[in-house]
Amino acid sequence: MIRRSRARGLAWAWAAAALVAAAPSARAVDVRIGYIDSAKIFQESSEAQEAQKRFDRQVENWRTEAAEKEKVVADLRKEVRDQAAILSALRRQEREEALQKAISDYESFIQEVWGPQGRAAQENERSTRELVEKIRAVVEKLAADRGLQFVFDAAGGFLIYADRSFDLSAEVVKELNARAGTAGGTR
């Protein structure tokens, strides 16, 4: 999968280079392009490794807590099953309610931690975002130091950095607005 991503990223880089080189210009443009491999950076960076270790420790704590809650459920379930015949109706109802509460607590905890918007997803997103921001800052500094106009990510095929002088967004918006004005005036 990484090979396909890398190939796609390099294809993006070459396509961008070809587009920039083929673009008509009043001046000759010396386009300098670089790329990073974010998968390799995440794998080899000591900061990324430390962030992964912290996350893994937190996940292990959550697993331990979940196992404790699951054991409470199993113990209560066994107690209700084994003692149902000898408990009074009131006591049996209390144990069954305790079991239902323990099950509910366990399921709520699992959802709270590992659900789609759970603490694990939030913590992973937070630590990843912090690392990506640091990587982006380093990429921007290296691009400026080396005179690069574009930096692509070979692992994802995305543009990571671009010299703002190559940004055509304002011109595209201006042209779209002009066309919309022309089209609106002829109706």
N, CA, C and O of each residue as an XYZ file, in Angstrom:
748
protein
N       0.832     -1.191      0.000
C       0.000      0.000      0.000
C       0.871      1.247      0.000
O       0.570      2.228     -0.680
N       1.966      1.198      0.779
C       2.848      2.361      0.834
C       3.477      2.604     -0.532
O       3.682      3.752     -0.924
N       3.785      1.531     -1.260
C       4.368      1.712     -2.593
C       3.394      2.430     -3.518
O       3.785      3.330     -4.262
N       2.127      2.034     -3.472
C       1.130      2.725     -4.302
C       1.019      4.184     -3.893
O       0.948      5.068     -4.747
N       1.003      4.437     -2.594
C       0.910      5.818     -2.106
C       2.129      6.607     -2.529
O       2.016      7.756     -2.958
N       3.302      5.990     -2.409
C       4.531      6.678     -2.789
C       4.510      6.974     -4.281
O       4.857      8.075     -4.708
N       4.102      5.987     -5.071
C       4.040      6.196     -6.517
C       3.036      7.289     -6.854
O       3.289      8.133     -7.714
N       1.889      7.267     -6.168
C       0.880      8.300     -6.412
C       1.425      9.666     -6.013
O       1.201     10.648     -6.720
N       2.134      9.742     -4.895
C       2.705     11.013     -4.446
C       3.731     11.537     -5.429
O       3.757     12.728     -5.739
N       4.577     10.643     -5.918
C       5.570     11.073     -6.904
C       4.892     11.475     -8.207
O       5.334     12.404     -8.883
N       3.815     10.773     -8.557
C       3.076     11.152     -9.764
C       2.495     12.552     -9.608
O       2.526     13.352    -10.543
N       1.962     12.843     -8.418
C       1.436     14.190     -8.143
C       2.554     15.214     -8.272
O       2.361     16.277     -8.863
N       3.703     14.901     -7.731
C       4.827     15.842     -7.777
C       5.230     16.115     -9.224
O       5.433     17.265     -9.612
N       5.346     15.043    -10.024
C       5.730     15.229    -11.414
C       4.640     15.955    -12.198
O       4.935     16.786    -13.058
N       3.394     15.643    -11.902
C       2.299     16.332    -12.592
C       2.314     17.817    -12.268
O       2.131     18.652    -13.154
N       2.531     18.145    -11.010
C       2.582     19.556    -10.622
C       3.760     20.250    -11.288
O       3.647     21.375    -11.773
N       4.884     19.561    -11.300
C       6.069     20.142    -11.938
C       5.815     20.384    -13.420
O       6.193     21.423    -13.961
N       5.173     19.420    -14.072
C       4.876     19.573    -15.497
C       3.905     20.726    -15.734
O       4.077     21.502    -16.674
N       2.890     20.839    -14.887
C       1.935     21.936    -15.036
C       2.592     23.287    -14.833
O       2.353     24.226    -15.593
N       3.423     23.382    -13.802
C       4.091     24.654    -13.528
C       5.074     24.977    -14.648
O       5.185     26.128    -15.072
N       5.787     23.958    -15.125
C       6.761     24.196    -16.191
C       6.073     24.555    -17.497
O       6.602     25.338    -18.287
N       4.881     23.979    -17.730
C       4.172     24.243    -18.982
C       3.356     25.528    -18.938
O       2.913     26.016    -19.978
N       3.156     26.071    -17.764
C       2.338     27.280    -17.637
C       3.014     28.448    -18.338
O       4.208     28.682    -18.150
N       2.251     29.183    -19.150
C       2.844     30.335    -19.821
C       3.193     31.407    -18.802
O       2.432     31.682    -17.874
N       4.343     31.996    -18.993
C       4.796     33.005    -18.041
C       5.663     34.018    -18.770
O       6.344     33.697    -19.744
N       5.620     35.225    -18.281
C       6.442     36.277    -18.868
C       7.896     36.106    -18.453
O       8.805     36.637    -19.091
N       8.104     35.351    -17.369
C       9.472     35.144    -16.915
C       9.733     33.654    -16.833
O       8.805     32.865    -16.658
N      10.967     33.276    -16.955
C      11.338     31.875    -16.808
C      11.193     31.500    -15.340
O      11.573     32.259    -14.448
N      10.647     30.338    -15.112
C      10.412     29.892    -13.749
C      11.300     28.694    -13.470
O      11.283     27.701    -14.198
N      12.070     28.808    -12.407
C      12.891     27.697    -11.938
C      12.162     27.097    -10.746
O      12.283     27.571     -9.616
N      11.403     26.046    -11.023
C      10.594     25.438     -9.974
C      11.419     24.378     -9.273
O      12.032     23.510     -9.893
N      11.408     24.486     -7.952
C      12.137     23.508     -7.137
C      11.116     22.774     -6.275
O      10.346     23.378     -5.529
N      11.140     21.451     -6.407
C      10.169     20.606     -5.718
C      10.898     19.619     -4.822
O      11.959     19.102     -5.170
N      10.310     19.373     -3.672
C      10.825     18.357     -2.774
C       9.682     17.471     -2.323
O       8.517     17.753     -2.606
N      10.014     16.408     -1.627
C       8.963     15.567     -1.075
C       9.424     14.981      0.244
O      10.618     14.906      0.535
N       8.442     14.566      1.035
C       8.710     13.855      2.273
C       7.948     12.541      2.214
O       7.056     12.367      1.383
N       8.298     11.631      3.086
C       7.561     10.384      3.252
C       7.060     10.387      4.688
O       7.777      9.990      5.606
N       5.816     10.840      4.877
C       5.290     10.995      6.233
C       5.226      9.664      6.976
O       5.385      9.634      8.196
N       4.996      8.568      6.263
C       4.969      7.259      6.923
C       6.332      6.958      7.536
O       6.419      6.467      8.661
N       7.389      7.252      6.796
C       8.746      7.037      7.293
C       9.038      7.979      8.462
O       9.662      7.576      9.444
N       8.595      9.213      8.359
C       8.812     10.182      9.440
C       8.121      9.708     10.713
O       8.711      9.743     11.793
N       6.871      9.264     10.585
C       6.139      8.772     11.762
C       6.810      7.526     12.337
O       6.813      7.319     13.550
N       7.375      6.705     11.465
C       8.000      5.466     11.907
C       9.359      5.705     12.560
O       9.709      5.013     13.517
N      10.122      6.662     12.066
C      11.504      6.826     12.509
C      11.748      7.994     13.451
O      12.791      8.042     14.105
N      10.830      8.924     13.537
C      11.003     10.095     14.392
C      10.931      9.692     15.863
O      10.001      9.001     16.278
N      11.913     10.127     16.644
C      11.901      9.804     18.075
C      10.689     10.436     18.756
O      10.120      9.849     19.676
N      10.297     11.613     18.316
C       9.130     12.264     18.900
C       7.850     11.482     18.580
O       6.979     11.340     19.438
N       7.739     10.982     17.363
C       6.576     10.179     16.988
C       6.568      8.864     17.758
O       5.511      8.401     18.187
N       7.728      8.268     17.933
C       7.812      7.020     18.688
C       7.412      7.237     20.143
O       6.714      6.408     20.726
N       7.849      8.342     20.730
C       7.497      8.647     22.117
C       5.999      8.923     22.239
O       5.368      8.482     23.200
N       5.432      9.639     21.286
C       3.986      9.896     21.297
C       3.223      8.579     21.183
O       2.200      8.398     21.844
N       3.706      7.668     20.360
C       3.057      6.362     20.220
C       3.142      5.571     21.521
O       2.182      4.908     21.913
N       4.289      5.641     22.186
C       4.441      4.942     23.473
C       3.483      5.508     24.517
O       2.871      4.747     25.267
N       3.346      6.829     24.575
C       2.414      7.445     25.523
C       0.983      6.996     25.227
O       0.227      6.657     26.137
N       0.627      7.000     23.955
C      -0.714      6.575     23.560
C      -0.933      5.105     23.916
O      -1.991      4.741     24.428
N       0.062      4.263     23.647
C      -0.050      2.837     23.963
C      -0.218      2.602     25.462
O      -0.985      1.734     25.876
N       0.510      3.387     26.281
C       0.361      3.262     27.741
C      -1.062      3.640     28.161
O      -1.664      2.970     28.999
N      -1.594      4.711     27.578
C      -2.951      5.136     27.910
C      -3.959      4.076     27.488
O      -4.902      3.794     28.227
N      -3.777      3.492     26.324
C      -4.667      2.438     25.846
C      -4.607      1.240     26.790
O      -5.631      0.630     27.098
N      -3.416      0.912     27.240
C      -3.271     -0.213     28.176
C      -4.006      0.083     29.480
O      -4.634     -0.813     30.044
N      -3.941      1.312     29.966
C      -4.692      1.684     31.170
C      -6.192      1.529     30.941
O      -6.907      1.026     31.808
N      -6.669      1.962     29.773
C      -8.081      1.819     29.451
C      -8.481      0.344     29.373
O      -9.557     -0.041     29.829
N      -7.601     -0.476     28.790
C      -7.889     -1.911     28.694
C      -7.969     -2.545     30.082
O      -8.833     -3.381     30.344
N      -7.067     -2.142     30.956
C      -7.079     -2.659     32.323
C      -8.378     -2.279     33.017
O      -9.011     -3.113     33.663
N      -8.771     -1.023     32.883
C     -10.011     -0.563     33.498
C     -11.214     -1.301     32.908
O     -12.138     -1.663     33.636
N     -11.206     -1.523     31.603
C     -12.308     -2.260     30.965
C     -12.344     -3.696     31.469
O     -13.420     -4.240     31.715
N     -11.171     -4.317     31.624
C     -11.111     -5.698     32.114
C     -11.659     -5.788     33.536
O     -12.343     -6.752     33.878
N     -11.360     -4.788     34.363
C     -11.884     -4.769     35.733
C     -13.409     -4.660     35.717
O     -14.089     -5.352     36.475
N     -13.940     -3.806     34.869
C     -15.397     -3.650     34.768
C     -16.034     -4.935     34.232
O     -17.108     -5.338     34.678
N     -15.370     -5.559     33.286
C     -15.881     -6.798     32.717
C     -15.885     -7.923     33.767
O     -16.789     -8.758     33.789
N     -14.876     -7.930     34.620
C     -14.808     -8.938     35.693
C     -15.948     -8.724     36.684
O     -16.545     -9.695     37.148
N     -16.257     -7.490     37.012
C     -17.385     -7.206     37.905
C     -18.673     -7.759     37.294
O     -19.484     -8.369     37.991
N     -18.855     -7.547     36.006
C     -20.044     -8.065     35.320
C     -20.069     -9.591     35.394
O     -21.098    -10.181     35.721
N     -18.942    -10.225     35.092
C     -18.883    -11.694     35.112
C     -19.161    -12.235     36.511
O     -19.885    -13.219     36.662
N     -18.591    -11.598     37.534
C     -18.807    -12.043     38.908
C     -20.273    -11.901     39.312
O     -20.847    -12.812     39.909
N     -20.873    -10.767     38.991
C     -22.291    -10.557     39.317
C     -23.185    -11.533     38.546
O     -24.149    -12.064     39.096
N     -22.866    -11.762     37.296
C     -23.649    -12.697     36.475
C     -23.599    -14.106     37.094
O     -24.618    -14.791     37.192
N     -22.386    -14.521     37.508
C     -22.209    -15.838     38.131
C     -22.977    -15.891     39.448
O     -23.635    -16.888     39.742
N     -22.898    -14.830     40.236
C     -23.604    -14.783     41.518
C     -25.116    -14.890     41.318
O     -25.784    -15.645     42.024
N     -25.646    -14.150     40.372
C     -27.089    -14.198     40.101
C     -27.485    -15.597     39.642
O     -28.497    -16.136     40.090
N     -26.699    -16.178     38.761
C     -27.004    -17.518     38.237
C     -26.906    -18.589     39.327
O     -27.803    -19.420     39.468
N     -25.808    -18.565     40.100
C     -25.564    -19.616     41.088
C     -26.456    -19.499     42.320
O     -26.798    -20.512     42.931
N     -26.834    -18.287     42.690
C     -27.565    -18.100     43.935
C     -29.042    -17.753     43.724
O     -29.753    -17.476     44.691
N     -29.496    -17.765     42.510
C     -30.876    -17.371     42.216
C     -31.888    -18.207     43.005
O     -32.905    -17.685     43.462
N     -31.612    -19.474     43.161
C     -32.570    -20.358     43.829
C     -32.628    -20.124     45.342
O     -33.662    -20.376     45.961
N     -31.536    -19.648     45.945
C     -31.523    -19.507     47.405
C     -31.771    -18.083     47.880
O     -31.971    -17.853     49.073
N     -31.760    -17.119     46.952
C     -31.982    -15.727     47.341
C     -33.483    -15.428     47.423
O     -34.293    -15.999     46.693
N     -33.815    -14.534     48.317
C     -35.200    -14.074     48.372
C     -35.486    -13.273     47.102
O     -34.567    -12.831     46.414
N     -36.746    -13.099     46.810
C     -37.143    -12.369     45.602
C     -36.573    -10.955     45.621
O     -36.112    -10.454     44.595
N     -36.604    -10.317     46.778
C     -36.083     -8.952     46.897
C     -34.571     -8.927     46.681
O     -34.050     -8.081     45.954
N     -33.876     -9.865     47.322
C     -32.408     -9.918     47.193
C     -32.011    -10.263     45.752
O     -31.055     -9.699     45.220
N     -32.751    -11.199     45.116
C     -32.472    -11.575     43.722
C     -32.667    -10.365     42.820
O     -31.864    -10.135     41.916
N     -33.727     -9.584     43.053
C     -33.983     -8.388     42.251
C     -32.858     -7.368     42.439
O     -32.438     -6.729     41.474
N     -32.369     -7.210     43.669
C     -31.251     -6.287     43.931
C     -30.004     -6.717     43.169
O     -29.322     -5.881     42.576
N     -29.699     -8.027     43.181
C     -28.497     -8.533     42.487
C     -28.650     -8.355     40.973
O     -27.689     -7.994     40.294
N     -29.856     -8.606     40.440
C     -30.092     -8.437     39.008
C     -29.977     -6.968     38.603
O     -29.461     -6.652     37.531
N     -30.460     -6.075     39.464
C     -30.308     -4.640     39.186
C     -28.837     -4.226     39.236
O     -28.380     -3.420     38.426
N     -28.109     -4.786     40.191
C     -26.666     -4.500     40.282
C     -25.960     -5.010     39.029
O     -25.068     -4.346     38.499
N     -26.362     -6.194     38.557
C     -25.782     -6.744     37.330
C     -26.089     -5.835     36.145
O     -25.191     -5.530     35.360
N     -27.338     -5.398     36.000
C     -27.701     -4.521     34.888
C     -26.939     -3.205     34.938
O     -26.532     -2.684     33.899
N     -26.742     -2.659     36.148
C     -25.976     -1.423     36.291
C     -24.514     -1.652     35.901
O     -23.910     -0.815     35.230
N     -23.944     -2.791     36.323
C     -22.552     -3.107     35.985
C     -22.391     -3.271     34.471
O     -21.409     -2.806     33.891
N     -23.357     -3.933     33.840
C     -23.317     -4.096     32.380
C     -23.398     -2.730     31.707
O     -22.650     -2.440     30.774
N     -24.307     -1.904     32.190
C     -24.464     -0.564     31.623
C     -23.186      0.263     31.800
O     -22.758      0.955     30.877
N     -22.582      0.188     32.982
C     -21.326      0.910     33.240
C     -20.223      0.442     32.294
O     -19.480      1.248     31.734
N     -20.135     -0.870     32.130
C     -19.111     -1.443     31.252
C     -19.324     -0.984     29.812
O     -18.386     -0.524     29.161
N     -20.538     -1.105     29.320
C     -20.829     -0.716     27.935
C     -20.622      0.783     27.717
O     -20.127      1.202     26.670
N     -21.002      1.585     28.708
C     -20.790      3.034     28.605
C     -19.300      3.360     28.553
O     -18.863      4.206     27.772
N     -18.532      2.676     29.396
C     -17.087      2.899     29.408
C     -16.477      2.540     28.057
O     -15.675      3.300     27.515
N     -16.854      1.390     27.517
C     -16.324      0.955     26.215
C     -16.651      1.988     25.147
O     -15.786      2.355     24.352
N     -17.882      2.455     25.124
C     -18.293      3.457     24.131
C     -17.554      4.773     24.347
O     -17.105      5.405     23.391
N     -17.432      5.179     25.605
C     -16.759      6.444     25.938
C     -15.297      6.428     25.508
O     -14.766      7.447     25.065
N     -14.654      5.285     25.636
C     -13.230      5.200     25.303
C     -13.017      4.835     23.838
O     -12.251      5.503     23.144
N     -13.682      3.783     23.357
C     -13.379      3.279     22.018
C     -14.449      3.573     20.985
O     -14.340      3.116     19.847
N     -15.467      4.312     21.343
C     -16.484      4.683     20.362
C     -15.910      5.634     19.324
O     -14.781      6.103     19.473
N     -16.677      5.927     18.268
C     -16.193      6.784     17.181
C     -15.686      8.154     17.657
O     -14.720      8.680     17.104
N     -16.315      8.715     18.650
C     -15.881     10.003     19.198
C     -15.277      9.817     20.588
O     -15.255     10.749     21.392
N     -14.792      8.614     20.864
C     -14.285      8.272     22.184
C     -12.950      8.913     22.519
O     -12.311      9.566     21.694
N     -12.565      8.699     23.751
C     -11.321      9.290     24.246
C     -10.107      8.784     23.479
O      -9.162      9.542     23.261
N     -10.111      7.524     23.069
C      -8.969      6.986     22.317
C      -8.833      7.714     20.974
O      -7.735      8.117     20.592
N      -9.938      7.877     20.270
C      -9.898      8.581     18.980
C      -9.474     10.029     19.172
O      -8.677     10.551     18.392
N     -10.002     10.684     20.207
C      -9.650     12.081     20.468
C      -8.179     12.227     20.827
O      -7.509     13.142     20.350
N      -7.675     11.329     21.665
C      -6.272     11.403     22.070
C      -5.355     11.122     20.881
O      -4.334     11.787     20.709
N      -5.717     10.146     20.069
C      -4.918      9.839     18.884
C      -4.910     11.029     17.929
O      -3.859     11.392     17.400
N      -6.071     11.635     17.705
C      -6.169     12.794     16.815
C      -5.353     13.968     17.358
O      -4.661     14.647     16.599
N      -5.432     14.206     18.662
C      -4.710     15.310     19.276
C      -3.196     15.126     19.131
O      -2.495     16.040     18.698
N      -2.704     13.955     19.490
C      -1.259     13.748     19.427
C      -0.770     13.737     17.981
O       0.329     14.213     17.696
N      -1.576     13.199     17.066
C      -1.199     13.211     15.651
C      -1.173     14.643     15.122
O      -0.253     15.030     14.400
N      -2.199     15.433     15.490
C      -2.259     16.826     15.034
C      -1.035     17.601     15.512
O      -0.441     18.358     14.743
N      -0.654     17.418     16.778
C       0.520     18.120     17.314
C       1.777     17.750     16.537
O       2.587     18.615     16.204
N       1.934     16.462     16.251
C       3.115     16.019     15.510
C       3.086     16.535     14.074
O       4.120     16.947     13.548
N       1.931     16.518     13.442
C       1.811     17.022     12.066
C       2.154     18.516     12.017
O       2.813     18.972     11.083
N       1.713     19.262     13.008
C       2.045     20.694     13.054
C       3.559     20.898     13.171
O       4.110     21.797     12.537
N       4.229     20.077     13.972
C       5.687     20.179     14.112
C       6.381     19.793     12.808
O       7.339     20.443     12.390
N       5.894     18.734     12.174
C       6.470     18.304     10.889
C       6.290     19.408      9.858
O       7.221     19.728      9.119
N       5.103     19.988      9.807
C       4.820     21.063      8.842
C       5.767     22.247      9.059
O       6.267     22.823      8.093
N       6.013     22.609     10.314
C       6.925     23.721     10.609
C       8.336     23.405     10.125
O       9.008     24.267      9.557
N       8.784     22.175     10.348
C      10.120     21.778      9.887
C      10.169     21.787      8.364
O      11.147     22.254      7.781
N       9.127     21.277      7.714
C       9.081     21.250      6.245
C       9.129     22.667      5.693
O       9.853     22.935      4.734
N       8.362     23.577      6.293
C       8.358     24.965      5.816
C       9.744     25.591      5.961
O      10.192     26.311      5.068
N      10.425     25.325      7.072
C      11.781     25.872      7.271
C      12.746     25.283      6.245
O      13.514     26.015      5.620
N      12.706     23.946      6.070
C      13.597     23.320      5.096
C      13.307     23.813      3.683
O      14.232     24.043      2.903
N      12.030     23.976      3.348
C      11.663     24.465      2.011
C      12.211     25.868      1.802
O      12.749     26.174      0.738
N      12.078     26.717      2.808
C      12.603     28.084      2.690
C      14.126     28.065      2.579
O      14.699     28.783      1.760
N      14.782     27.246      3.402
C      16.252     27.165      3.374
C      16.770     26.657      2.034
O      17.827     27.091      1.577
N      16.044     25.750      1.405
C      16.499     25.142      0.152
C      15.894     25.795     -1.082
O      16.199     25.399     -2.206
N      15.043     26.788     -0.882
C      14.433     27.480     -2.015
C      13.417     26.636     -2.758
O      13.259     26.782     -3.970
N      12.730     25.759     -2.055
C      11.717     24.911     -2.682
C      10.393     25.662     -2.757
O      10.019     26.381     -1.831
N       9.694     25.485     -3.870
C       8.385     26.098     -4.001
C       7.270     25.131     -3.606
O       6.211     25.567     -3.154
N       7.490     23.829     -3.768
C       6.483     22.829     -3.455
C       7.127     21.656     -2.722
O       8.253     21.262     -3.028
N       6.399     21.104     -1.750
C       6.826     19.881     -1.079
C       5.606     18.963     -1.017
O       4.546     19.341     -0.519
N       5.784     17.754     -1.534
C       4.714     16.761     -1.553
C       4.995     15.674     -0.529
O       6.130     15.495     -0.086
N       3.942     14.949     -0.160
C       4.073     13.807      0.731
C       3.955     12.544     -0.107
O       2.890     12.260     -0.656
N       5.023     11.794     -0.210
C       5.030     10.582     -1.022
C       4.099      9.516     -0.446
O       3.573      8.696     -1.198
N       3.888      9.509      0.853
C       3.019      8.499      1.466
C       1.550      8.792      1.198
O       0.752      7.865      1.054
N       1.186     10.052      1.130
C      -0.226     10.384      0.966
C      -0.558     11.035     -0.346
O      -1.730     11.097     -0.718
N       0.428     11.521     -1.060
C       0.166     12.173     -2.330
C      -0.425     13.557     -2.196
O      -1.112     14.029     -3.101
N      -0.169     14.213     -1.078
C      -0.727     15.534     -0.830
C       0.352     16.600     -0.884
O       1.529     16.335     -0.638
N      -0.072     17.796     -1.208
C       0.808     18.948     -1.171
C       0.961     19.367      0.290
O      -0.036     19.641      0.958
N       2.179     19.418      0.787
C       2.446     19.764      2.177
C       2.808     21.233      2.304
O       2.441     21.889      3.279
N       3.517     21.738      1.333
C       3.986     23.125      1.365
C       3.980     23.667     -0.054
O       4.303     22.953     -1.003
N       3.612     24.929     -0.191
C       3.695     25.596     -1.490
C       4.031     27.060     -1.263
O       3.502     27.707     -0.359
N       4.920     27.563     -2.099
C       5.235     28.990     -2.099
C       3.943     29.707     -2.489
O       3.358     29.408     -3.530
N       3.505     30.634     -1.674
C       2.213     31.293     -1.884
C       2.160     32.076     -3.202
O       1.073     32.368     -3.700
N       3.299     32.412     -3.760
C       3.278     33.151     -5.023
C       2.743     32.284     -6.171
O       2.386     32.819     -7.221
N       2.681     30.974     -5.997
C       2.145     30.079     -7.014
C       0.646     29.823     -6.823
O       0.037     29.129     -7.636
N       0.051     30.364     -5.777
C      -1.364     30.137     -5.471
C      -2.234     30.910     -6.452
O      -2.170     32.138     -6.518
N      -3.034     30.194     -7.201
C      -3.917     30.798     -8.202
C      -5.346     30.959     -7.695
O      -6.225     31.367     -8.453
N      -5.589     30.643     -6.424
C      -6.957     30.635     -5.882
C      -7.673     31.966     -6.084
O      -8.820     31.981     -6.529
N      -7.024     33.075     -5.769
C      -7.670     34.387     -5.901
C      -8.037     34.665     -7.355
O      -9.105     35.208     -7.637
N      -7.155     34.293     -8.271
C      -7.436     34.509     -9.686
C      -8.592     33.624    -10.164
O      -9.416     34.054    -10.971
N      -8.647     32.396     -9.665
C      -9.735     31.487    -10.028
C     -11.068     32.051     -9.526
O     -12.060     32.062    -10.253
N     -11.076     32.519     -8.267
C     -12.303     33.105     -7.704
C     -12.711     34.323     -8.519
O     -13.889     34.492     -8.835
N     -11.753     35.166     -8.858
C     -12.045     36.368     -9.644
C     -12.663     35.992    -10.992
O     -13.649     36.595    -11.418
N     -12.084     35.002    -11.655
C     -12.586     34.567    -12.950
C     -13.976     33.930    -12.815
O     -14.859     34.191    -13.631
N     -14.167     33.100    -11.790
C     -15.480     32.494    -11.569
C     -16.537     33.568    -11.316
O     -17.638     33.515    -11.865
N     -16.187     34.537    -10.481
C     -17.119     35.622    -10.181
C     -17.418     36.438    -11.437
O     -18.560     36.840    -11.660
N     -16.407     36.679    -12.249
C     -16.615     37.422    -13.495
C     -17.540     36.648    -14.434
O     -18.429     37.223    -15.062
N     -17.314     35.338    -14.519
C     -18.176     34.512    -15.370
C     -19.600     34.463    -14.835
O     -20.564     34.487    -15.600
N     -19.722     34.392    -13.505
C     -21.058     34.365    -12.894
C     -21.775     35.687    -13.149
O     -22.982     35.704    -13.390
N     -21.036     36.792    -13.096
C     -21.615     38.098    -13.395
C     -22.041     38.207    -14.838
O     -23.088     38.781    -15.136
N     -21.251     37.670    -15.729
C     -21.578     37.689    -17.156
C     -22.779     36.795    -17.422
O     -23.685     37.168    -18.167
N     -22.785     35.621    -16.816
C     -23.902     34.694    -17.018
C     -25.166     35.253    -16.395
O     -26.249     35.098    -16.958
N     -25.051     35.901    -15.243
C     -26.225     36.463    -14.577
C     -26.788     37.653    -15.338
O     -27.994     37.895    -15.296
N     -25.942     38.393    -16.029
C     -26.394     39.576    -16.761
C     -27.098     39.237    -18.059
O     -27.831     40.073    -18.588
N     -26.900     38.026    -18.596
C     -27.501     37.676    -19.882
C     -28.802     36.922    -19.718
O     -29.420     36.550    -20.715
N     -29.229     36.688    -18.512
C     -30.482     35.955    -18.302
C     -31.659     36.793    -18.575
O     -32.792     36.328    -18.446
